[in-house]
Amino acid sequence: MPDTSRDIILRRVREALQQPSPHQPAAPDFTAPLFPAPADDLTVQFAESFVRAGGTFYYCASEDNFYDLLYAHKKERNIEHLYAWEPELKKLLHAAGIVHIGDETDFIAHADAGLTTCEALVARTGSVLLSSATASGRRLSIYPDQQLVFARASQVVADIGDALRLVEAKFGADKLPSMISLATGPSRTADIEKTLVLGAHGPRSITLFLLDDLPTA
């Protein structure tokens, strides 16, 4: 019985599989890093990535510099109701005489901006790693129209895995906060007609004040 077209095709496939191709690709090196090596100065890399993602970045050489920059930013953005719930931040704002609301008074109606700390800063993506473990909880970094973050240069790490390891080391693997989230730029969506909209699911803007606490060379 003569071979059918199907038999001929299958035979050719079998014969081809028995003869290795002369153009085989090299075996992948699964131990090689997925991303390029981080820059020497992670702080600079973070600032560039953060701004590229749509954030506003302020470098603070000292606490007094932070006070001045926050006061000017608050005035420029017409922030009338600034909420800050963490004891560390309330202490700083009291020392600077910056008007803020330290409790939940009229929070839903008047939350123009919320000032929080963070767990870590990711240089590669320009992301801010937040958790619910602070007095800011889940809401203060999500509900207000403007998100303000106070962080230190010593919190900058190269990648997301490094940031998560910091959180695990701080709280313990079995006692992680109930919420850990990455904020990369302002909240945005393009679900409707592929039109980019800011602030649909969270803050319309994100601003970071980075206090330089690294030792001088």
N, C-alpha and C positions, 0 to 999 in steps of 0.2 A: 504494500500500500504506500503510495507516494506521500512524502511529508506534506502536511498542510502548512499554510502560511504561519499559523500559530507555532507549529513545531519548529519551523525554520527560525523564527524570531527568538524563541526560547533557547534554541541551541546556540545561536550567536551570542546571546546574553551570557550563557554558561561559559562559553569559550573566552569571552572578553574578561569575565571575572577571574579566570584562571591565569591570565597574563597581567601582571601588575603594570600600571601606567607608568611611563618614564617621567611623568610630571607630578609625582606625588608631593603634596605640600608637606612642609616640615611639621613634625609633631609639636603641638602647642606646649608652651612652658607654663603650666598651671601655678608655678610658684612665683612667677613674675608679678610685680605690683600691677593692679588694674589701672591706676591713675598715675600721672607723672609725679615725680618726687616733689614734695611741697617746697615752697620758696624758703630761703634762709630766714626771712623775717615774716613770721606767720601773721603778725599784727597788720603789716602792710597788705599782705595777701587777703586777709579777712576784710579789711576796709574796702579794697577794690572790688571784691566779690559782693559785698553787702550793697555798695552803691550801684553796682551793675544789676542787682536784683530789684532795685527801685527804692532802697532805703536811704535815709538821710543820716550821715555819719559826722560825729563831732569828736575830735581828739581833745582830751582834757589833761593838761600837764599837771594839774593839782586840783584839790577839792574847790578852792576858790575859783579856779578857771571853770570848773563844772557849774558852780553857782551862776557865774556870769553868762555862760552859754545857755543854760536852762532858762534863766530869766529872759534873755533876748529871744529865745525860741518861743517861749510861752507868749510873749508880746506879739511876735511876728505872726504866729498862727492863731491869734485871738482866742487863746485857751482861757476861758473864764473859770471853768470847774476842773481842776486837776486833782485826781484821786491818787492817793498813795497810802497803802495799808501796812506795809512792812516797817517794823520798828526802826531798822537801820536807815531807811529812806526818810521816814518822818523826822528822825533826829537830824539828818543832813538838811532837810528843808527848813526845819525850825531854826537851825543855826544860821541859815542864809536869809531868813525872813521871807521866804517864798511862800505865798499863799497857796494852800492846798486843803484838801478834805481828807482827813485821816480815818473816816469811818464810812458807813454805807448810806449816809444821809442823802436822800433824793438821787441815789445812784442811777436808777433806771432812767429818770427824766433828764438828768443833767450831766451825764458822763461824757464830757468833751474829750478827755484824755486820761489815760491811766499810766502811772509810772511804776515799773516793776524792776526787780533784779532778774537774773537768769542763772542757769546751771553751767552753761558753757557756750562758747562761740566757735563755729566751724569755719575754718579759713577757706577750704576748697569751695564750699557752696555759699558762703556768706550768710549762713543760717544762725539763728538764735535758738538754743535749746532751753525750753521752759519746762517747769514742772508745777504740779499743784501743791508741792510740799511747803511753799512759803505762805505768808499771810495774804498774799495776793490771790491765792487759790486758783481756780479755773477761770474766773470771770474777768478779772482786771486786765488780762492780756488779750481778751477776745471781744468783749462787749463795747468798750469805748471806740469812738470814731478814730482817735489817734493813739497809737501805741508808742510809749516812750520806755526805753530800757536803759538802766544804769548798769554798766559792767566794768570789769577790770581786765587789763591786758594779760594778766596771768591766767585768765580763763580761756584764752584762745588756744585751740588745738587744731591739728591738721585736718582730721576727717571725722565723719559721723561716728564711726566705731570708737574713736578715741573719746569723743564726748560721752557716749553711752557708758564707756568704762569708767569715766569720772563719776557719773551718777551712781553706778553700781558700787564703786569704792566708797562713796559718801554715805549711801543709805543701806548697803548690803543687798545681795542678790535676792533675798527673800523678803525684803521690806521696801521695795521700790515704790515711788509715788504712784497714786492711782491714775495720774495723767502725766505723760511725758510727750511733748510735742516740739516740732521744728517749725519755726517761723522763718520763711525765706521771702523777704520782701513783703509788701502789703497784700492783704487779701484780694484775690482777683478771680474772675471767672469769665468764660466766653461761651457759656452754655446756650445763650439765646442768640441765634443768627450769627454766631461767631464774632460777636461784638464784645471787646474787652471792657469789663466793668470792674472798677475798684471798690472794695468795701462791701461787696454783696454778702459775704459770709464772715466778716470780721473787720478789723481796722482798715480804714482807707489809706493810712500811712503808718510807717514805722520809722522811728528815730532812735539812734543809739548814741549814748554818751560813754565813751571809753576812757576810763581813768588809767593813766600810765602808772602802774605800781611795780614795774619791772626794775631790777637793780641796774644802775648805770654801769657801763663797761669801764 
